[in-house]
């Protein structure tokens, strides 16, 4: 069995906010790399954790991950989570320090406030996972004693001569561009006729280029290769039949036309009858997103449908009457690169 402590650490590596129901939540902030020149240490970027005792509402993240990793039913995982958080609160109320490996130490002060001290020896930032501090030796400038003593009077005379030559060369270098462009701009550009000057006129290697334009027809939209769930979430506010922008990555944006709904939500309202188990693969607040996800699962060979009840619209990949059938559905879902949890009716 994978304990809750390890599950919480794995979730913090992938998420910026992790809530442990009835105990508190962890909010993370990324700190950039820092250099200490006095100590000669380069500290890698890390994730700073802040513990908020008021974040106790269950968002389902910890429980769903614990049930998935240990292959438990949702109700079994919920009962074990209650035991875990109750034990933490009991230890703190008795004045004990609670230590979670890789995460930190919890304690309660005289005022009853829970204090959290993060473990600085473990980096919770996924992009810096496994990196440690780098030590270096700062460069030290050593003063060398001159071998030959310099005569101050001769040295000052040579400095004056050098300074005089420098200013002569500097004046020539400043006047040469002015002399060149005073000839180039009136003779080689149309500034006298148009009265306008551009920075491109200062380029002597640029020739006159004829501007040509070509009108190209708008091509049809191609199918975007990527995560369909991500497309559905980004285009959830676009009306069916309209065109919206899909952010594929940091530098690529596609124009995608949202398809019109071919069927009504009533076709997916009813879950199969006489089913003891449902394998839930998604929860949505928007009914249209849930219908789109059901259509995608059905196209991939799943007996998908919408499960009624609850505050969110739950999408099931299939129903089963026994544990053997629900495990077969779970294996098929995992082979498609998706995750879910078992709901016992």
Buried (B, 14 or more C-beta within 10 A) or exposed (E): EEBBBBBBBBBBBEBEBBBBBBBBBBBBEEEEEEEEEEEEEEBBBBBEBEBBEEBBEEEBBBBBBBBBBBEBBBEBBBEBBEEBBEEBBEBBEEEEEBEBEBBBEBBBEEEEEBEBEBBEEBBBBEEBEEBEEEEEEEEEEEEEEEEEEEEEEEEEEEEEEEEEEEEEEEEEEEEEEEEEBEEBBEEBBEEEEEEEEEEEBBEEEEEEEEEEEEEEEEEEEEEBEEEEBEBBEBBBEBEEEEEBEBEBEEEEEBEBBBEEEEEEBEEBEEBBEEBEBBBBBBBBEBEBBBBBBBBBBBEEEBEBBBBEEEEEBBBBBBBBEEEEBBBEBBEBBEEEEBEBBBBEE
